[in-house]
Amino acid sequence: MNLKHIFREYFSYTASEKKGLLVLVTLLLILYLLPFVFQRSKGAEPIVNQEKQKQIDSLISLIENRVAIKRGKTYLGKLDFFDPNIAGKEELLSIGFTSFQSNNLIKFRGKGGKFKKKNDLLKIYGVDQADLEYLYDYIRILDEVRFEKKKKRYEKKEYNLFYFDPNVISSKEWERLGVKKRIGNRIEKYITAGGSFKKATDLKKIYGFDTIKIAELLPYVKIIGKPKKNFATAKLLVPLNTSDTTQLKQLSGIGSVFSARIVKYRDLLGGFVSKDQLLEVYGISKEKFTRISLMIVVDSIPLRRIKLNSFKEAKLRKHPYINSRMSKDIVRFRDRNGEFSSINQLQSHKIVPDSIFIKLLPYLDLK
């Protein structure tokens, strides 16, 4: 290793490491020069004691190894996403941890220690700020139990929770909420026959409606009012996905500006799956949404999908639910691990937050 590399690596150490290294080098020089000083004072040829020479060689080797290890943090190892709460020793070693660091991390967990945020990695003896910066973008701290519960739910049947009024949504929208088709049809018949829901817990009136599912839906129920008779066949209903700006302007408070914004946002999304997505359109307040919600319906169309395994970063970023950081992480994951094998990997690797993952579900495709 040449002197240039040693000095370059020296300036990448922490203050305490620099002090230690200076002491080490100073001792080395003293040990090296002492024999020359004593021999000259005696007028004899300088002879270096073999035992001291071995010590000097050992110190030089230690310095070189120290620098090599420091370089290894920057240039060696195959980086990949990992969770310090569950990663095993082999996985830690493969991404750049030393055996010493890996053992300390596993001991920390064995004593009940838990990583709640990325900076908690500094709690591990032997892990410094340089290590944290090197690994930072690849640390994914998961709540394993919570994730496993959600994973089972999504694997069983993918659905999308959104705010809704049980008096006005169709059987198709009930299905999108994860309600069985026969229950959705039963509710629609109940409404058509003149029935209504005055409060959220009135969902329990429906025969065969699973109580666990009702409990899951209750926080999303927003009852606006009792439906008008023959609401299902009312001519005022405006289909959100197929209406042009002229048709949208029939809605109360929706003029040229708002109708154009709705169409533009619909195109960016790839189609609406819920009325509540209108609240994401710039300028549409809750009051305006409440006025028009009984006059609109989310008609069924083929959604334009996000192709996880083929879309480039720029194209991914165009979707309203995917920001620049997410699009980069999606592409980085593909580059390092190959194609996504499951949509749930977006959540398991913390590429997108849970709240965004739920909204993205209807639009995702593994192509």
Beta strands, then each sheet from edge to edge (+ up, - down):
strand 1: 238-239
strand 2: 296-297
strand 3: 306-307
strand 4: 364-365
sheet 1: 1+ 2+
sheet 2: 3+ 4+
end
